[in-house]
Amino acid sequence: MPERKARARDPLSAKAFTLRCGKSFVGGTKMNFHGKDIKIFSANSNRPVAKSIADSLGLRLSNSDVRTFSDGEISVSINETVRGSDVFIVQSTCAPVNDNLMEMLIMIDAMKRASAARITAVMPYFGYARQDRKAKAHDPISAKLCADLITAAGADRLLTMDLHAAQIQGFFNIPVDHLLGVPLLAPYFVDKFGTSPDDIVVVSPDFGSVTRARNFSRRLDAPIAIVDKRRQRANVCEVMNIIGDVKDKNVILVDDMIDTAGTLCNAAKAVQEIGGAKEVYACATHGVLSGPAIERIEASPIKEVVLLDTIPLTEEKKIDKIVTLPVAPTFAEAIERIYEDKPLGTMFND
């Protein structure tokens, strides 16, 4: 009997691999991957996004169970072999932040002990990112602690989107791939208003988001303005000033995240009541939406809030004013580039 020739393992299907962001990568031919298996795992924080990422790559979501014992301890079971595999673990560390962080750490440890070739922590939303410095004496730098924990658990790489402070990348002693939300949010408003619209102004709700607003405005070819707020003395209300012209314009407020929505809604009121804006829209990468956020957005003059689905919205947060856009195609493309050792820098070329 003639000996059969061994066939190299092809981890992806041979069908066309087309990501849903307008780019075709293989045109119906077999992916030219370099031998290692690729596996996408998910813990519990954002399984729909993990499944969409796997679907975009033509893969199934790998089999694992992440449960909580009655005493609160987390149990992770990996139900398939990962020896020699290139493993990507999808987990946003959103609320409940500490549970989701521990799920990620324990799953990384499980993969390491199961002899995965490389482990990439895919964190669409990186919790504790706002605790990136000592605001006063004796403060912790919790973002650095989280970086150390992820590295110590055994992660070889981090893939995330819109860190609150880009310098957090330097907290890690492993490679960090930092994706941006603006290239996903801006096309939504280009479709709505067109390019170079005369009646659009992109507004930063505070000085911390000026760079982001400038990058956003470049994609619409629109001017920018800034909401400046300052407290002149203790126990006196903040004074709001608008730097730039928003009178009779449609305003797009741009930020990296919306937490309690206080800054955003106050900025929306300011551009209308002080600046004379016509309509107010808002967008952000991460919709944390904690505390009174939904009530504030509902009561605000904001007509529409556009978010990415880095954090899943619970049913009570799915209101008519909120639109969510998918991040899975972008993360899928980034994972494919990481797997094939290709650069990510060209992903967001205009």
RARACOR-V366115 format. One record per backbone hydrogen bond with DSSP energy under -0.5 kcal/mol. NH is the residue of the N-H (numbers start at 1). CO is the residue of the C=O. If there is no record, write none. Layout:
# RARACOR-V366115
nh | co
NH | CO
NH | CO
This chain:
# RARACOR-V366115
nh | co
11 | 9
13 | 58
18 | 16
19 | 17
19 | 23
21 | 19
22 | 19
23 | 19
25 | 17
26 | 17
29 | 26
33 | 31
36 | 34
39 | 86
41 | 39
41 | 88
43 | 90
50 | 46
51 | 47
52 | 48
53 | 49
54 | 50
55 | 51
56 | 52
57 | 53
58 | 55
59 | 54
62 | 40
64 | 62
65 | 77
67 | 65
67 | 75
69 | 73
72 | 69
75 | 67
77 | 65
79 | 63
79 | 77
84 | 115
85 | 82
86 | 37
87 | 85
87 | 118
88 | 39
89 | 120
90 | 41
90 | 88
91 | 89
91 | 122
93 | 125
94 | 92
100 | 96
101 | 97
102 | 98
103 | 99
104 | 100
105 | 101
106 | 102
107 | 103
108 | 104
109 | 105
110 | 106
111 | 107
112 | 108
113 | 109
114 | 110
115 | 112
116 | 111
117 | 85
118 | 85
120 | 87
120 | 118
121 | 119
121 | 157
122 | 89
122 | 120
123 | 121
123 | 159
124 | 122
127 | 125
129 | 126
131 | 128
132 | 130
135 | 133
139 | 136
142 | 140
143 | 131
144 | 141
145 | 141
146 | 142
147 | 143
148 | 144
149 | 145
150 | 146
151 | 147
152 | 148
153 | 149
154 | 150
154 | 151
155 | 150
156 | 119
157 | 119
158 | 175
159 | 121
160 | 177
161 | 123
162 | 179
168 | 165
169 | 166
170 | 167
171 | 168
172 | 169
175 | 156
177 | 158
178 | 176
179 | 160
179 | 177
184 | 181
185 | 181
186 | 182
188 | 185
189 | 185
189 | 186
190 | 186
191 | 187
192 | 188
193 | 189
194 | 190
196 | 220
197 | 220
200 | 197
201 | 250
202 | 223
203 | 252
204 | 225
205 | 203
205 | 254
209 | 206
210 | 207
213 | 209
214 | 210
215 | 211
216 | 212
217 | 213
218 | 214
219 | 215
219 | 216
220 | 216
221 | 217
222 | 217
223 | 200
225 | 202
226 | 243
227 | 204
228 | 226
228 | 241
229 | 227
230 | 239
232 | 230
236 | 233
239 | 230
240 | 238
241 | 228
243 | 226
243 | 241
244 | 242
246 | 244
248 | 276
249 | 246
250 | 199
251 | 249
251 | 279
252 | 201
253 | 251
253 | 281
254 | 203
255 | 283
258 | 286
259 | 257
265 | 261
266 | 262
267 | 263
268 | 264
269 | 265
270 | 266
271 | 267
272 | 268
273 | 269
274 | 270
275 | 270
276 | 272
277 | 271
278 | 249
279 | 249
280 | 301
281 | 251
282 | 304
283 | 253
284 | 306
285 | 255
286 | 256
287 | 285
288 | 258
288 | 286
289 | 258
290 | 259
293 | 290
296 | 292
297 | 293
298 | 294
299 | 295
300 | 296
300 | 297
303 | 280
304 | 280
305 | 321
306 | 282
307 | 305
307 | 323
308 | 284
308 | 285
309 | 325
310 | 285
311 | 308
317 | 314
318 | 315
319 | 317
322 | 319
323 | 305
325 | 307
331 | 327
332 | 328
333 | 329
334 | 330
335 | 331
336 | 332
337 | 333
338 | 334
339 | 335
340 | 336
341 | 338
342 | 337
347 | 344
349 | 346
